[in-house]
Amino acid sequence: MSKNRIIVIIGQTASGKSDLGVFLAKKFSGEVISADSRQVYRGLTIGSGKISKQEMRGVPHHLLDVADPRRIFSVAQYQKLAEKALHEIIARKKIPIIVGGSGMYLDAILFGAPYPSVPPNKKLRKLLEKKSANALFLMLQKRDSARAHSIDRHNKRRLIRALEIFIATKKPIPPLVKIHRYNPLIIGITKDMRALNRRIDIRLKTRIRHGLIAEVRRLLAKGVSYKRLYELGLEYRFISEYIRGARTKKETLALLSRAIKKFAKRQMTWFMQYQKTPKIHWIRTKKQAEKPVARFFK
């Protein structure tokens, strides 16, 4: 089977992935598929850093605003829509450019094992919710050690979902195997951590100025619960807690800034799994991405 060539842009939060995606799409006749686990949701715009129509500069973008934020959008659902978008872009003789920082979404495209499509089990979730993240992690470790090794052990929502899948299927999530349909060129944006931290702080202040708090209030008004906002993480979790009066605005922004920086470190740990198979072409500027892409499509 011939391999379809795709470009994958990875990088930590605030590293400039969206900008690079548009730059390469304009230069090499591409279309962008978002691989961001919060940008799939309608109404999560400012907090998720969703690209604007103006910033797209006419480049088609896929898998933005496809899900209801009141409900969990599974990796299996994402995988199905991403495959559809990939086939359509390739049929148009355009280059698919995957842009994102969500490791599980990237895995869904880059690796071939299907994610089990297991419906939510509300009764089970209610029982598991009562347990601590550490207790859930230990439960998962006994049942699916491979998944436990790759999961964020502090993220209760993901731990519960992993246990839910195991209990429903009676077997671990299948190991990821490199797919044969796509031949990816992975471009990684790397930034000095000090510079990245400055970008994170500037971006957070800009998001507050552009109405992040009002965005969270609108989500609440549309029926997105505080619990769901907590699950959506980072900006949505901390700002919703501020709205509830848990802490002052100053305290909230300080805690949120630290949490985003920790998240950026975890992202890099995930990306390093791609370092050998396939190789990552690390760059610091948009211009540096041109040569490997041009060689790839010769």
C-alpha positions as CSV (number, residue, x, y, z in Angstrom):
1,M,0.0,0.0,0.0
2,S,1.4,3.4,-1.0
3,K,2.0,5.8,1.8
4,N,0.4,9.2,1.8
5,R,2.7,11.9,3.0
6,I,1.5,14.2,5.8
7,I,3.1,16.9,7.8
8,V,2.8,16.9,11.6
9,I,3.6,20.0,13.6
10,I,4.3,19.4,17.3
11,G,5.4,21.7,20.1
12,Q,4.6,22.9,23.5
13,T,1.8,25.2,24.3
14,A,2.5,28.8,23.2
15,S,5.4,27.7,20.9
16,G,3.7,28.9,17.7
17,K,2.3,25.8,16.1
18,S,-0.8,27.4,14.6
19,D,1.3,30.1,12.9
20,L,3.7,27.6,11.5
21,G,0.8,25.4,10.2
22,V,-0.6,28.4,8.2
23,F,2.8,29.3,6.9
24,L,3.5,25.8,5.6
25,A,0.0,25.4,4.2
26,K,0.3,28.6,2.2
27,K,3.7,27.6,0.9
28,F,3.0,24.0,0.1
29,S,-0.7,24.0,-0.7
30,G,-1.9,22.3,2.5
31,E,-4.9,22.1,4.7
32,V,-4.7,22.0,8.5
33,I,-6.2,19.4,10.9
34,S,-6.2,20.5,14.5
35,A,-5.0,17.9,17.0
36,D,-5.9,20.0,20.1
37,S,-8.2,18.3,22.7
38,R,-10.0,21.5,23.7
39,Q,-10.2,23.3,20.4
40,V,-12.7,20.6,19.2
41,Y,-15.3,22.1,21.5
42,R,-17.6,24.9,20.5
43,G,-17.3,28.0,22.8
44,L,-13.8,27.2,24.0
45,T,-12.1,29.9,22.0
46,I,-10.0,32.3,24.0
47,G,-8.9,29.7,26.7
48,S,-7.9,27.1,24.1
49,G,-6.1,29.6,21.8
50,K,-8.3,28.7,18.9
51,I,-7.0,30.3,15.6
52,S,-9.2,33.1,14.3
53,K,-10.5,33.4,10.7
54,Q,-8.1,36.2,10.1
55,E,-5.1,34.2,11.3
56,M,-6.1,31.3,9.1
57,R,-5.4,33.6,6.0
58,G,-7.7,31.5,3.9
59,V,-6.2,28.1,4.8
60,P,-9.0,25.5,5.5
61,H,-8.9,24.2,9.1
62,H,-10.6,21.0,10.2
63,L,-11.7,19.6,13.5
64,L,-12.4,22.9,15.2
65,D,-15.8,23.4,17.0
66,V,-17.0,19.9,16.3
67,A,-18.1,18.9,19.8
68,D,-20.5,20.0,22.5
69,P,-18.4,21.1,25.6
70,R,-21.1,19.7,27.9
71,R,-20.1,16.2,26.9
72,I,-16.8,14.3,26.6
73,F,-15.5,14.0,23.1
74,S,-13.6,10.7,23.0
75,V,-10.3,9.9,21.3
76,A,-12.2,7.3,19.2
77,Q,-14.5,10.0,18.0
78,Y,-11.6,12.2,17.1
79,Q,-9.8,9.4,15.3
80,K,-12.8,8.8,13.1
81,L,-13.2,12.5,12.1
82,A,-9.5,12.9,11.6
83,E,-9.4,9.9,9.2
84,K,-12.3,11.3,7.3
85,A,-10.6,14.8,7.0
86,L,-7.3,13.2,5.9
87,H,-8.9,11.2,3.1
88,E,-10.8,14.2,1.9
89,I,-7.7,16.5,1.9
90,I,-5.6,13.8,0.1
91,A,-8.4,13.3,-2.5
92,R,-8.2,17.1,-3.2
93,K,-4.5,16.6,-3.9
94,K,-3.7,18.9,-1.0
95,I,-1.2,18.2,1.8
96,P,-2.7,17.4,5.3
97,I,-0.9,19.3,8.0
98,I,-1.6,18.1,11.5
99,V,-1.2,20.8,14.1
100,G,-1.5,20.1,17.8
101,G,-0.2,19.5,21.2
102,S,-2.6,16.8,22.4
103,G,-0.5,13.6,22.6
104,M,-3.5,11.2,22.5
105,Y,-4.9,12.9,19.4
106,L,-1.5,12.8,17.7
107,D,-1.3,9.1,18.6
108,A,-4.7,8.5,17.1
109,I,-3.5,9.7,13.7
110,L,0.1,8.5,13.8
111,F,-0.5,5.0,15.1
112,G,-2.8,2.4,13.8
113,A,-4.4,0.7,16.8
114,P,-8.1,1.7,17.0
115,Y,-9.2,3.3,20.3
116,P,-12.1,1.3,21.8
117,S,-15.4,3.1,21.3
118,V,-16.8,2.5,24.8
119,P,-19.9,4.5,25.9
120,P,-19.9,6.3,29.3
121,N,-20.8,4.2,32.3
122,K,-22.4,6.8,34.7
123,K,-22.8,4.4,37.6
124,L,-19.2,3.3,37.4
125,R,-17.9,6.9,37.0
126,K,-19.9,7.9,40.1
127,L,-18.1,5.2,42.1
128,L,-14.7,5.9,40.8
129,E,-15.1,9.7,41.3
130,K,-15.0,9.1,45.1
131,K,-11.5,7.7,44.9
132,S,-8.3,9.8,44.8
133,A,-6.2,10.2,41.7
134,N,-3.5,8.0,43.3
135,A,-5.9,5.2,44.2
136,L,-7.2,5.3,40.6
137,F,-3.7,5.2,39.2
138,L,-2.9,2.1,41.3
139,M,-6.1,0.4,40.1
140,L,-5.1,1.1,36.5
141,Q,-1.5,0.0,37.1
142,K,-2.8,-3.5,38.1
143,R,-5.2,-3.8,35.2
144,D,-3.4,-2.1,32.3
145,S,0.2,-1.3,33.2
146,A,1.1,-0.1,29.6
147,R,-1.7,2.6,29.8
148,A,-0.7,3.5,33.3
149,H,2.9,4.1,32.1
150,S,1.7,6.7,29.5
151,I,-1.1,8.4,31.4
152,D,-1.0,11.6,33.5
153,R,-1.4,10.0,36.9
154,H,-2.9,13.2,38.4
155,N,-5.7,13.5,35.8
156,K,-8.7,11.8,37.4
157,R,-10.9,12.2,34.2
158,R,-8.4,10.3,32.1
159,L,-7.7,7.7,34.8
160,I,-11.5,7.0,35.1
161,R,-11.9,6.8,31.4
162,A,-9.0,4.3,31.1
163,L,-10.5,2.1,33.9
164,E,-13.9,2.4,32.2
165,I,-12.5,1.1,28.9
166,F,-10.7,-1.8,30.7
167,I,-13.8,-2.8,32.7
168,A,-16.0,-2.7,29.6
169,T,-13.7,-4.6,27.2
170,K,-12.0,-6.9,29.8
171,K,-8.6,-6.2,28.2
172,P,-6.0,-3.5,28.0
173,I,-6.1,-0.8,25.3
174,P,-4.3,-2.3,22.3
175,P,-0.7,-1.3,22.1
176,L,0.0,1.4,19.5
177,V,1.6,0.2,16.3
178,K,3.0,2.5,13.6
179,I,0.4,2.8,10.8
180,H,1.2,2.0,7.2
181,R,-1.3,4.4,5.5
182,Y,0.7,7.6,6.3
183,N,4.3,8.6,5.9
184,P,4.7,11.6,8.4
185,L,7.2,14.3,8.4
186,I,7.3,15.6,12.0
187,I,8.3,19.1,12.6
188,G,8.9,20.0,16.2
189,I,9.1,23.6,17.4
190,T,11.6,24.0,20.2
191,K,11.9,27.0,22.5
192,D,14.2,27.9,25.3
193,M,12.2,27.2,28.5
194,R,12.8,30.7,29.8
195,A,11.6,32.3,26.6
196,L,8.6,29.9,26.5
197,N,7.7,30.8,30.0
198,R,7.7,34.4,29.1
199,R,5.4,33.7,26.1
200,I,3.1,31.8,28.4
201,D,2.8,34.7,30.8
202,I,2.3,37.2,28.0
203,R,-0.3,35.0,26.3
204,L,-2.2,34.5,29.6
205,K,-2.4,38.3,30.2
206,T,-3.6,38.8,26.6
207,R,-6.3,36.1,27.1
208,I,-7.6,37.8,30.2
209,R,-7.6,41.1,28.5
210,H,-9.5,39.6,25.5
211,G,-12.3,38.3,27.7
212,L,-11.3,34.8,29.0
213,I,-13.3,35.3,32.2
214,A,-16.4,36.4,30.2
215,E,-16.0,33.3,28.0
216,V,-16.1,31.0,31.0
217,R,-19.2,32.8,32.3
218,R,-20.9,32.3,28.9
219,L,-20.1,28.6,29.0
220,L,-21.6,28.3,32.5
221,A,-24.7,30.2,31.2
222,K,-25.0,27.7,28.3
223,G,-25.1,24.7,30.7
224,V,-21.5,23.7,31.0
225,S,-21.2,22.6,34.6
226,Y,-18.4,23.6,37.0
227,K,-17.4,20.0,37.2
228,R,-17.1,19.8,33.4
229,L,-15.1,23.0,33.3
230,Y,-12.7,21.5,35.9
231,E,-12.3,18.5,33.5
232,L,-11.5,20.8,30.6
233,G,-8.5,21.8,32.6
234,L,-6.1,24.7,32.9
235,E,-7.8,28.1,32.0
236,Y,-11.3,26.6,32.3
237,R,-10.6,24.9,35.6
238,F,-8.8,27.8,37.3
239,I,-11.1,30.6,36.0
240,S,-14.2,28.7,36.9
241,E,-12.8,28.3,40.5
242,Y,-12.2,32.0,40.6
243,I,-15.8,32.7,39.5
244,R,-16.9,30.4,42.3
245,G,-14.9,32.5,44.8
246,A,-12.2,30.0,45.6
247,R,-9.4,32.5,45.3
248,T,-8.6,36.0,44.2
249,K,-7.9,37.0,40.6
250,K,-4.2,37.6,41.4
251,E,-3.9,34.2,43.1
252,T,-5.8,32.5,40.2
253,L,-3.5,33.9,37.6
254,A,-0.3,33.0,39.5
255,L,-1.5,29.4,40.0
256,L,-2.7,29.1,36.4
257,S,0.6,30.4,35.0
258,R,2.5,27.7,37.0
259,A,0.1,25.0,35.9
260,I,0.5,25.9,32.2
261,K,4.3,25.8,32.5
262,K,4.1,22.3,34.2
263,F,1.8,21.2,31.4
264,A,4.4,22.4,28.8
265,K,7.0,20.2,30.4
266,R,4.7,17.2,30.3
267,Q,4.0,17.8,26.6
268,M,7.7,17.6,25.8
269,T,8.0,14.3,27.6
270,W,5.2,12.9,25.5
271,F,6.7,14.2,22.2
272,M,10.1,12.6,22.9
273,Q,8.5,9.2,22.3
274,Y,8.5,10.2,18.6
275,Q,12.2,11.1,18.6
276,K,13.3,7.8,16.9
277,T,10.3,6.4,15.1
278,P,9.7,8.6,13.2
279,K,12.4,11.2,13.5
280,I,11.5,14.7,14.6
281,H,13.0,17.7,12.7
282,W,13.4,20.3,15.5
283,I,13.3,23.9,14.4
284,R,13.3,27.3,16.1
285,T,12.0,29.5,13.3
286,K,9.4,29.1,10.5
287,K,12.1,29.5,7.9
288,Q,14.0,26.5,9.2
289,A,10.9,24.3,8.4
290,E,11.0,25.0,4.7
291,K,14.0,22.8,3.7
292,P,12.9,19.5,5.3
293,V,9.4,20.0,3.9
294,A,10.7,20.8,0.4
295,R,12.9,17.7,0.5
296,F,10.1,15.5,1.8
297,F,7.9,16.4,-1.2
298,K,10.5,16.2,-3.9
